């Protein structure tokens, strides 16, 4: 995001002759990703607003979007199912709560 060549992301642009002038970029503060053993993940089953299909939700991840997607990818691969990341939650298709818990614990995550 902090790409200095992307003029569209600049905010409060002021033209300056100062060669060291830094543009301000509008970016959300990325939260530092906690170590796996410091994470407090909750794994639940959910079927609300999903046309009766059951999904496994992983909530409570503290960290960057990138790390969250990385963890989601690992869980999807190990479970052999699809899924997505939405609103800071990992959504894994199917009723795979026990499998997800095992994978998380094998990777040193604190999960219940």
FIFI-164023 format. One record per residue: x, y, z of N, C-alpha, C in turn. Coordinates in steps of 0.1 Angstrom, whole numbers, padded with zeros to 4 digits, always signed. Example, Ala and Ser with C-alpha at 12.3 -4.5 7.8 and 13.67 -1.06 7.14 Angstrom:
<rs>
+0132-0057+0078+0123-0045+0078+0132-0033+0078/+0128-0022+0071+0137-0011+0071+0129+0000+0079/
</rs>
This chain:
<rs>
+0008-0012+0000+0000+0000+0000+0008+0013+0000/+0020+0012+0007+0028+0024+0008+0036+0026-0004/+0031+0023-0016+0039+0024-0028+0039+0039-0032/+0050+0045-0033+0051+0059-0035+0048+0063-0050/+0047+0053-0059+0044+0056-0072+0029+0056-0075/+0021+0052-0065+0007+0052-0067+0001+0065-0063/-0001+0074-0072-0006+0087-0069-0020+0087-0064/-0028+0077-0067-0042+0077-0063-0044+0075-0048/-0034+0070-0041-0035+0067-0026-0030+0079-0018/-0025+0090-0025-0020+0101-0018-0032+0109-0012/-0030+0114+0000-0040+0123+0006-0033+0135+0011/-0041+0146+0012-0036+0159+0016-0024+0163+0008/-0024+0162-0005-0013+0165-0013-0009+0179-0013/+0003+0182-0010+0008+0196-0010+0020+0195-0019/+0022+0205-0028+0033+0204-0036+0045+0211-0029/+0056+0205-0029+0067+0210-0021+0080+0209-0029/+0089+0218-0027+0102+0218-0034+0112+0210-0025/+0108+0206-0013+0116+0198-0004+0118+0184-0010/+0131+0181-0013+0134+0168-0019+0131+0156-0009/+0130+0159+0004+0128+0148+0013+0113+0148+0018/+0104+0155+0010+0090+0155+0014+0084+0141+0013/+0077+0137+0023+0070+0124+0023+0055+0126+0022/+0049+0119+0012+0035+0120+0011+0029+0112+0022/+0017+0116+0026+0009+0109+0036+0001+0099+0028/+0001+0087+0033-0008+0077+0027-0019+0072+0036/-0030+0070+0031-0042+0066+0039-0041+0051+0040/-0037+0046+0051-0036+0032+0053-0040+0028+0067/-0047+0017+0068-0051+0012+0081-0039+0007+0088/-0039+0009+0101-0028+0004+0109-0029-0012+0109/-0019-0018+0103-0019-0033+0103-0015-0037+0117/-0023-0046+0122-0020-0051+0136-0009-0061+0135/+0000-0060+0144+0011-0070+0145+0006-0084+0147/+0010-0094+0140+0005-0107+0141+0012-0114+0154/+0003-0119+0162+0008-0125+0174+0014-0139+0171/+0023-0143+0179+0029-0157+0177+0017-0167+0179/+0018-0178+0172+0007-0189+0173+0004-0192+0187/+0014-0194+0196+0010-0198+0210+0004-0187+0218/+0004-0174+0213-0003-0163+0219-0017-0161+0214/-0020-0167+0203-0033-0165+0196-0044-0172+0205/-0056-0167+0206-0067-0173+0213-0078-0176+0203/-0077-0186+0195-0087-0189+0185-0099-0196+0190/-0111-0193+0184-0123-0200+0187-0128-0207+0174/-0130-0220+0175-0135-0227+0163-0149-0231+0166/-0158-0227+0157-0172-0230+0159-0179-0234+0146/-0190-0241+0147-0198-0245+0135-0209-0235+0134/-0212-0232+0121-0222-0222+0118-0230-0225+0106/-0243-0223+0106-0251-0226+0094-0260-0214+0091/-0259-0203+0099-0268-0192+0097-0265-0185+0084/-0276-0182+0077-0275-0174+0064-0266-0181+0054/-0266-0195+0054-0257-0202+0045-0265-0213+0038/-0278-0210+0036-0287-0220+0029-0286-0234+0035/-0285-0234+0049-0285-0247+0056-0271-0254+0055/-0262-0249+0048-0249-0256+0047-0241-0252+0059/-0234-0262+0065-0226-0259+0077-0212-0256+0073/-0207-0246+0080-0193-0241+0078-0186-0241+0092/-0173-0242+0092-0165-0241+0104-0158-0227+0104/-0161-0220+0115-0155-0206+0116-0143-0206+0125/-0133-0199+0122-0122-0197+0131-0121-0182+0134/-0124-0179+0146-0124-0164+0150-0114-0161+0160/-0111-0148+0162-0102-0144+0172-0087-0142+0168/-0085-0143+0155-0071-0142+0150-0066-0128+0151/-0055-0126+0157-0049-0112+0159-0037-0111+0149/-0038-0103+0139-0027-0101+0130-0031-0095+0117/-0021-0096+0108-0023-0090+0094-0033-0098+0086/-0039-0092+0076-0048-0099+0067-0040-0109+0060/-0028-0106+0056-0019-0116+0049-0017-0129+0057/-0014-0127+0070-0012-0139+0078-0024-0147+0080/-0036-0140+0081-0049-0146+0082-0052-0155+0070/-0049-0149+0058-0051-0156+0046-0042-0168+0044/-0030-0167+0049-0020-0178+0049-0025-0189+0058/-0030-0186+0070-0036-0196+0079-0048-0203+0072/-0057-0195+0066-0068-0200+0059-0064-0210+0048/-0054-0206+0041-0049-0215+0030-0044-0228+0035/-0037-0228+0046-0032-0240+0053-0044-0249+0057/-0054-0243+0063-0066-0251+0068-0073-0257+0056/-0075-0249+0046-0083-0254+0034-0075-0265+0027/-0062-0264+0026-0054-0275+0020-0055-0288+0028/-0052-0286+0041-0052-0298+0050-0066-0305+0051/-0076-0297+0050-0090-0303+0051-0095-0307+0037/-0089-0302+0027-0093-0306+0013-0106-0300+0009/-0109-0288+0015-0122-0281+0012-0119-0266+0008/-0130-0260+0004-0129-0246+0001-0131-0237+0013/-0130-0224+0012-0133-0215+0023-0129-0201+0019/-0130-0192+0028-0126-0178+0025-0123-0171+0038/-0119-0159+0037-0116-0150+0048-0125-0138+0047/-0132-0135+0057-0142-0124+0057-0143-0118+0071/-0142-0105+0072-0143-0098+0084-0134-0103+0095/-0122-0107+0092-0113-0112+0102-0115-0126+0107/-0125-0133+0100-0128-0147+0103-0123-0156+0092/-0120-0168+0095-0117-0178+0085-0129-0187+0084/-0135-0188+0072-0146-0197+0069-0142-0209+0061/-0143-0221+0067-0140-0233+0061-0152-0241+0058/-0154-0245+0045-0166-0252+0042-0167-0266+0048/-0179-0269+0053-0181-0282+0059-0180-0283+0074/-0183-0294+0079-0183-0297+0094-0170-0303+0097/-0159-0295+0098-0146-0300+0100-0139-0294+0113/-0148-0292+0123-0143-0285+0135-0131-0293+0142/-0133-0306+0143-0122-0314+0150-0109-0314+0142/-0111-0315+0129-0099-0315+0120-0092-0301+0121/-0099-0291+0121-0094-0277+0121-0087-0275+0135/-0093-0280+0146-0087-0279+0159-0073-0286+0159/-0073-0298+0154-0061-0306+0153-0050-0299+0146/-0053-0294+0134-0044-0287+0125-0038-0275+0133/-0047-0267+0139-0043-0255+0146-0033-0258+0157/-0037-0269+0165-0028-0273+0176-0015-0278+0172/-0015-0286+0161-0003-0291+0155+0006-0279+0151/+0001-0268+0148+0009-0256+0144+0011-0247+0155/+0009-0252+0167+0012-0244+0180+0002-0233+0183/-0010-0233+0176-0020-0223+0180-0028-0227+0192/-0032-0217+0200-0041-0220+0211-0055-0219+0205/-0062-0230+0206-0076-0230+0200-0085-0238+0208/-0097-0234+0209-0108-0242+0216-0121-0242+0208/
</rs>
